[in-house]
Amino acid sequence: MLLSQEIEIKNINHLGLVAGIIDDIGLEKIINEVVGEDPRELITSGQVVKGMILNGLGMISQPMQPISQVF
C-alpha cells in the first residue's frame, strides 16, 4: 500500500534558476566582502544587487525587440 504524500510543485521559471546560480557562485558574499557590511543595515548590499538582478529579469513580460522596432 502506498502512503499518501503531500507534494507541492512550484514553477520557478528562469528567476529561480538565476537565483540559484547567484547563490552557487556566492555573488552576495563577494559583494558584501568588497563593499563591507554595517550591522545597522536591514539588508546587505549583496542582497540588494541580487534583488535588482531578479527584479530586472522579472520585469520583461514580452520578447525583446530590435531597437529599430522600438522607435
N, CA, C and O atoms as a Tinker XYZ file with bonds, in Angstrom:
   284  protein
     1  N      0.844000   -1.169000    0.000000    73     2
     2  CA     0.000000    0.000000    0.000000    64     1     3
     3  C      0.897000    1.243000    0.000000    63     2     4     5
     4  O      1.837000    1.345000    0.789000    81     3
     5  N      0.595000    2.170000   -0.884000    73     3     6
     6  CA     1.353000    3.409000   -0.967000    64     5     7
     7  C      0.816000    4.422000    0.031000    63     6     8     9
     8  O     -0.393000    4.602000    0.174000    81     7
     9  N      1.728000    5.068000    0.707000    73     7    10
    10  CA     1.321000    6.116000    1.631000    64     9    11
    11  C      1.092000    7.406000    0.869000    63    10    12    13
    12  O      1.846000    7.744000   -0.043000    81    11
    13  N      0.076000    8.101000    1.237000    73    11    14
    14  CA    -0.232000    9.377000    0.591000    64    13    15
    15  C      0.779000   10.431000    1.054000    63    14    16    17
    16  O      0.986000   10.635000    2.250000    81    15
    17  N      1.393000   11.086000    0.084000    73    15    18
    18  CA     2.335000   12.155000    0.395000    64    17    19
    19  C      1.816000   13.450000   -0.194000    63    18    20    21
    20  O      1.253000   13.471000   -1.289000    81    19
    21  N      2.009000   14.505000    0.530000    73    19    22
    22  CA     1.616000   15.806000    0.028000    64    21    23
    23  C      2.795000   16.379000   -0.744000    63    22    24    25
    24  O      3.876000   16.581000   -0.191000    81    23
    25  N      2.577000   16.633000   -2.007000    73    23    26
    26  CA     3.631000   17.149000   -2.869000    64    25    27
    27  C      3.259000   18.554000   -3.297000    63    26    28    29
    28  O      2.141000   18.803000   -3.750000    81    27
    29  N      4.196000   19.464000   -3.153000    73    27    30
    30  CA     3.983000   20.839000   -3.583000    64    29    31
    31  C      4.910000   21.106000   -4.759000    63    30    32    33
    32  O      6.126000   20.945000   -4.655000    81    31
    33  N      4.335000   21.508000   -5.858000    73    31    34
    34  CA     5.111000   21.798000   -7.054000    64    33    35
    35  C      5.075000   23.299000   -7.291000    63    34    36    37
    36  O      4.013000   23.923000   -7.294000    81    35
    37  N      6.272000   23.869000   -7.492000    73    35    38
    38  CA     6.363000   25.294000   -7.761000    64    37    39
    39  C      7.063000   25.490000   -9.089000    63    38    40    41
    40  O      8.038000   24.805000   -9.399000    81    39
    41  N      6.562000   26.422000   -9.862000    73    39    42
    42  CA     7.184000   26.771000  -11.134000    64    41    43
    43  C      8.136000   27.932000  -10.875000    63    42    44    45
    44  O      7.698000   29.058000  -10.640000    81    43
    45  N      9.444000   27.658000  -10.919000    73    43    46
    46  CA    10.407000   28.705000  -10.588000    64    45    47
    47  C     10.890000   29.455000  -11.816000    63    46    48    49
    48  O     11.540000   30.493000  -11.690000    81    47
    49  N     10.581000   28.944000  -13.008000    73    47    50
    50  CA    10.976000   29.604000  -14.253000    64    49    51
    51  C     12.449000   30.002000  -14.233000    63    50    52    53
    52  O     13.252000   29.404000  -13.517000    81    51
    53  N     12.784000   30.985000  -15.000000    73    51    54
    54  CA    14.181000   31.398000  -15.104000    64    53    55
    55  C     14.664000   32.156000  -13.873000    63    54    56    57
    56  O     15.861000   32.159000  -13.587000    81    55
    57  N     13.763000   32.796000  -13.143000    73    55    58
    58  CA    14.192000   33.566000  -11.969000    64    57    59
    59  C     14.754000   32.649000  -10.886000    63    58    60    61
    60  O     15.732000   32.995000  -10.224000    81    59
    61  N     14.147000   31.503000  -10.708000    73    59    62
    62  CA    14.655000   30.544000   -9.733000    64    61    63
    63  C     16.010000   30.007000  -10.130000    63    62    64    65
    64  O     16.877000   29.796000   -9.281000    81    63
    65  N     16.193000   29.787000  -11.413000    73    63    66
    66  CA    17.489000   29.312000  -11.901000    64    65    67
    67  C     18.561000   30.370000  -11.687000    63    66    68    69
    68  O     19.666000   30.059000  -11.242000    81    67
    69  N     18.238000   31.617000  -12.002000    73    67    70
    70  CA    19.201000   32.703000  -11.828000    64    69    71
    71  C     19.524000   32.881000  -10.353000    63    70    72    73
    72  O     20.688000   33.068000   -9.998000    81    71
    73  N     18.524000   32.829000   -9.491000    73    71    74
    74  CA    18.763000   32.962000   -8.051000    64    73    75
    75  C     19.665000   31.838000   -7.550000    63    74    76    77
    76  O     20.544000   32.064000   -6.719000    81    75
    77  N     19.445000   30.628000   -8.058000    73    75    78
    78  CA    20.285000   29.503000   -7.675000    64    77    79
    79  C     21.725000   29.682000   -8.120000    63    78    80    81
    80  O     22.654000   29.353000   -7.383000    81    79
    81  N     21.909000   30.202000   -9.317000    73    79    82
    82  CA    23.269000   30.437000   -9.825000    64    81    83
    83  C     23.950000   31.530000   -8.998000    63    82    84    85
    84  O     25.129000   31.413000   -8.661000    81    83
    85  N     23.217000   32.580000   -8.675000    73    83    86
    86  CA    23.774000   33.650000   -7.842000    64    85    87
    87  C     24.234000   33.078000   -6.504000    63    86    88    89
    88  O     25.301000   33.435000   -6.005000    81    87
    89  N     23.426000   32.189000   -5.926000    73    87    90
    90  CA    23.800000   31.561000   -4.654000    64    89    91
    91  C     25.005000   30.635000   -4.828000    63    90    92    93
    92  O     25.908000   30.628000   -3.992000    81    91
    93  N     25.020000   29.856000   -5.911000    73    91    94
    94  CA    26.114000   28.910000   -6.142000    64    93    95
    95  C     27.467000   29.597000   -6.313000    63    94    96    97
    96  O     28.478000   29.112000   -5.806000    81    95
    97  N     27.489000   30.720000   -7.023000    73    95    98
    98  CA    28.771000   31.393000   -7.242000    64    97    99
    99  C     29.138000   32.323000   -6.089000    63    98   100   101
   100  O     30.243000   32.864000   -6.050000    81    99
   101  N     28.214000   32.506000   -5.156000    73    99   102
   102  CA    28.495000   33.318000   -3.975000    64   101   103
   103  C     28.569000   34.807000   -4.260000    63   102   104   105
   104  O     29.349000   35.526000   -3.635000    81   103
   105  N     27.762000   35.271000   -5.201000    73   103   106
   106  CA    27.809000   36.684000   -5.594000    64   105   107
   107  C     27.500000   37.623000   -4.426000    63   106   108   109
   108  O     28.167000   38.644000   -4.259000    81   107
   109  N     26.490000   37.281000   -3.617000    73   107   110
   110  CA    26.151000   38.140000   -2.471000    64   109   111
   111  C     27.338000   38.286000   -1.536000    63   110   112   113
   112  O     27.661000   39.391000   -1.099000    81   111
   113  N     27.985000   37.170000   -1.229000    73   111   114
   114  CA    29.126000   37.186000   -0.309000    64   113   115
   115  C     30.280000   38.018000   -0.874000    63   114   116   117
   116  O     30.908000   38.792000   -0.151000    81   115
   117  N     30.550000   37.855000   -2.158000    73   115   118
   118  CA    31.629000   38.607000   -2.810000    64   117   119
   119  C     31.356000   40.104000   -2.709000    63   118   120   121
   120  O     32.239000   40.882000   -2.349000    81   119
   121  N     30.131000   40.497000   -3.030000    73   119   122
   122  CA    29.770000   41.924000   -2.986000    64   121   123
   123  C     29.877000   42.451000   -1.568000    63   122   124   125
   124  O     30.388000   43.549000   -1.348000    81   123
   125  N     29.395000   41.671000   -0.596000    73   123   126
   126  CA    29.455000   42.114000    0.800000    64   125   127
   127  C     30.899000   42.257000    1.284000    63   126   128   129
   128  O     31.199000   43.146000    2.080000    81   127
   129  N     31.790000   41.393000    0.812000    73   127   130
   130  CA    33.199000   41.492000    1.201000    64   129   131
   131  C     33.843000   42.743000    0.606000    63   130   132   133
   132  O     34.643000   43.410000    1.263000    81   131
   133  N     33.492000   43.055000   -0.639000    73   131   134
   134  CA    34.083000   44.222000   -1.302000    64   133   135
   135  C     33.528000   45.522000   -0.715000    63   134   136   137
   136  O     34.289000   46.443000   -0.418000    81   135
   137  N     32.218000   45.599000   -0.550000    73   135   138
   138  CA    31.566000   46.822000   -0.095000    64   137   139
   139  C     31.655000   46.962000    1.422000    63   138   140   141
   140  O     31.803000   48.066000    1.947000    81   139
   141  N     31.564000   45.846000    2.108000    73   139   142
   142  CA    31.539000   45.868000    3.568000    64   141   143
   143  C     30.111000   45.818000    4.080000    63   142   144   145
   144  O     29.167000   46.142000    3.360000    81   143
   145  N     29.967000   45.410000    5.324000    73   143   146
   146  CA    28.644000   45.319000    5.933000    64   145   147
   147  C     28.594000   46.197000    7.177000    63   146   148   149
   148  O     29.583000   46.343000    7.895000    81   147
   149  N     27.438000   46.769000    7.412000    73   147   150
   150  CA    27.201000   47.593000    8.595000    64   149   151
   151  C     26.097000   46.905000    9.397000    63   150   152   153
   152  O     25.047000   46.590000    8.838000    81   151
   153  N     26.305000   46.667000   10.678000    73   151   154
   154  CA    25.281000   45.975000   11.475000    64   153   155
   155  C     23.944000   46.726000   11.547000    63   154   156   157
   156  O     22.930000   46.145000   11.934000    81   155
   157  N     23.936000   47.993000   11.183000    73   155   158
   158  CA    22.686000   48.759000   11.193000    64   157   159
   159  C     21.841000   48.512000    9.952000    63   158   160   161
   160  O     20.669000   48.885000    9.915000    81   159
   161  N     22.429000   47.883000    8.932000    73   159   162
   162  CA    21.700000   47.632000    7.682000    64   161   163
   163  C     20.611000   46.580000    7.889000    63   162   164   165
   164  O     20.811000   45.587000    8.588000    81   163
   165  N     19.474000   46.813000    7.277000    73   163   166
   166  CA    18.411000   45.803000    7.295000    64   165   167
   167  C     18.686000   44.717000    6.265000    63   166   168   169
   168  O     18.424000   43.540000    6.511000    81   167
   169  N     19.212000   45.110000    5.116000    73   167   170
   170  CA    19.621000   44.154000    4.094000    64   169   171
   171  C     21.011000   44.554000    3.598000    63   170   172   173
   172  O     21.383000   45.727000    3.628000    81   171
   173  N     21.756000   43.572000    3.150000    73   171   174
   174  CA    23.133000   43.841000    2.730000    64   173   175
   175  C     23.175000   44.317000    1.279000    63   174   176   177
   176  O     22.197000   44.202000    0.540000    81   175
   177  N     24.310000   44.844000    0.898000    73   175   178
   178  CA    24.494000   45.287000   -0.489000    64   177   179
   179  C     24.370000   44.112000   -1.449000    63   178   180   181
   180  O     23.826000   44.259000   -2.543000    81   179
   181  N     24.867000   42.957000   -1.049000    73   179   182
   182  CA    24.750000   41.761000   -1.891000    64   181   183
   183  C     23.305000   41.373000   -2.137000    63   182   184   185
   184  O     22.941000   40.975000   -3.244000    81   183
   185  N     22.480000   41.488000   -1.102000    73   183   186
   186  CA    21.057000   41.186000   -1.251000    64   185   187
   187  C     20.380000   42.195000   -2.170000    63   186   188   189
   188  O     19.495000   41.837000   -2.948000    81   187
   189  N     20.792000   43.444000   -2.080000    73   187   190
   190  CA    20.228000   44.485000   -2.945000    64   189   191
   191  C     20.536000   44.173000   -4.403000    63   190   192   193
   192  O     19.657000   44.258000   -5.261000    81   191
   193  N     21.793000   43.811000   -4.683000    73   191   194
   194  CA    22.181000   43.507000   -6.060000    64   193   195
   195  C     21.429000   42.279000   -6.568000    63   194   196   197
   196  O     20.951000   42.276000   -7.702000    81   195
   197  N     21.320000   41.253000   -5.755000    73   195   198
   198  CA    20.567000   40.054000   -6.159000    64   197   199
   199  C     19.114000   40.417000   -6.468000    63   198   200   201
   200  O     18.557000   39.951000   -7.462000    81   199
   201  N     18.506000   41.238000   -5.630000    73   199   202
   202  CA    17.133000   41.686000   -5.859000    64   201   203
   203  C     16.995000   42.491000   -7.137000    63   202   204   205
   204  O     16.019000   42.343000   -7.873000    81   203
   205  N     17.989000   43.356000   -7.400000    73   203   206
   206  CA    17.939000   44.160000   -8.622000    64   205   207
   207  C     18.040000   43.277000   -9.859000    63   206   208   209
   208  O     17.346000   43.511000  -10.849000    81   207
   209  N     18.896000   42.271000   -9.809000    73   207   210
   210  CA    19.031000   41.359000  -10.946000    64   209   211
   211  C     17.724000   40.617000  -11.183000    63   210   212   213
   212  O     17.229000   40.569000  -12.309000    81   211
   213  N     17.169000   40.042000  -10.131000    73   211   214
   214  CA    15.935000   39.262000  -10.276000    64   213   215
   215  C     14.757000   40.151000  -10.667000    63   214   216   217
   216  O     13.919000   39.747000  -11.473000    81   215
   217  N     14.686000   41.347000  -10.109000    73   215   218
   218  CA    13.611000   42.272000  -10.459000    64   217   219
   219  C     13.727000   42.690000  -11.920000    63   218   220   221
   220  O     12.727000   42.751000  -12.635000    81   219
   221  N     14.943000   42.974000  -12.356000    73   219   222
   222  CA    15.151000   43.371000  -13.750000    64   221   223
   223  C     14.762000   42.275000  -14.721000    63   222   224   225
   224  O     14.173000   42.553000  -15.766000    81   223
   225  N     15.081000   41.039000  -14.392000    73   223   226
   226  CA    14.710000   39.929000  -15.264000    64   225   227
   227  C     13.216000   39.662000  -15.223000    63   226   228   229
   228  O     12.631000   39.250000  -16.226000    81   227
   229  N     12.600000   39.888000  -14.089000    73   227   230
   230  CA    11.173000   39.634000  -13.946000    64   229   231
   231  C     10.306000   40.682000  -14.611000    63   230   232   233
   232  O      9.126000   40.439000  -14.863000    81   231
   233  N     10.866000   41.837000  -14.897000    73   231   234
   234  CA    10.083000   42.910000  -15.493000    64   233   235
   235  C      9.886000   42.719000  -16.994000    63   234   236   237
   236  O      9.103000   43.446000  -17.605000    81   235
   237  N     10.567000   41.772000  -17.587000    73   235   238
   238  CA    10.436000   41.542000  -19.030000    64   237   239
   239  C      9.227000   40.644000  -19.254000    63   238   240   241
   240  O      9.287000   39.441000  -18.997000    81   239
   241  N      8.143000   41.218000  -19.726000    73   239   242
   242  CA     6.922000   40.442000  -19.928000    64   241   243
   243  C      6.674000   40.153000  -21.400000    63   242   244   245
   244  O      5.717000   39.456000  -21.739000    81   243
   245  N      7.505000   40.669000  -22.262000    73   243   246
   246  CA     7.370000   40.393000  -23.685000    64   245   247
   247  C      8.761000   40.208000  -24.277000    63   246   248   249
   248  O      9.742000   40.701000  -23.719000    81   247
   249  N      8.853000   39.507000  -25.394000    73   247   250
   250  CA    10.175000   39.315000  -26.006000    64   249   251
   251  C     10.809000   40.652000  -26.368000    63   250   252   253
   252  O     10.123000   41.599000  -26.752000    81   251
   253  N     12.114000   40.708000  -26.240000    73   251   254
   254  CA    12.822000   41.935000  -26.587000    64   253   255
   255  C     12.765000   42.151000  -28.098000    63   254   256   257
   256  O     12.828000   41.199000  -28.876000    81   255
   257  N     12.646000   43.398000  -28.493000    73   255   258
   258  CA    12.568000   43.750000  -29.906000    64   257   259
   259  C     13.856000   44.438000  -30.327000    63   258   260   261
   260  O     14.513000   45.084000  -29.511000    81   259
   261  N     14.216000   44.303000  -31.588000    73   259   262
   262  CA    15.372000   45.082000  -32.056000    64   261   263
   263  C     15.099000   46.569000  -31.855000    63   262   264   265
   264  O     13.954000   47.014000  -31.944000    81   263
   265  N     16.130000   47.317000  -31.590000    73   263   266
   266  CA    15.976000   48.751000  -31.271000    64   265   267
   267  C     15.294000   49.523000  -32.403000    63   266   268   269
   268  O     14.622000   50.522000  -32.148000    81   267
   269  N     15.458000   49.076000  -33.638000    73   267   270
   270  CA    14.830000   49.782000  -34.753000    64   269   271
   271  C     13.309000   49.700000  -34.692000    63   270   272   273
   272  O     12.621000   50.582000  -35.205000    81   271
   273  N     12.773000   48.640000  -34.063000    73   271   274
   274  CA    11.318000   48.493000  -33.952000    64   273   275
   275  C     10.750000   49.261000  -32.774000    63   274   276   277
   276  O      9.544000   49.499000  -32.712000    81   275
   277  N     11.603000   49.650000  -31.841000    73   275   278
   278  CA    11.129000   50.349000  -30.653000    64   277   279
   279  C     10.800000   51.800000  -30.984000    63   278   280   281
   280  O      9.823000   52.347000  -30.473000    81   279
   281  N     11.611000   52.426000  -31.836000    73   279   282
   282  CA    11.423000   53.842000  -32.148000    64   281   283
   283  C     10.570000   54.048000  -33.345000    63   282   284
   284  O     10.319000   55.188000  -33.735000    81   283
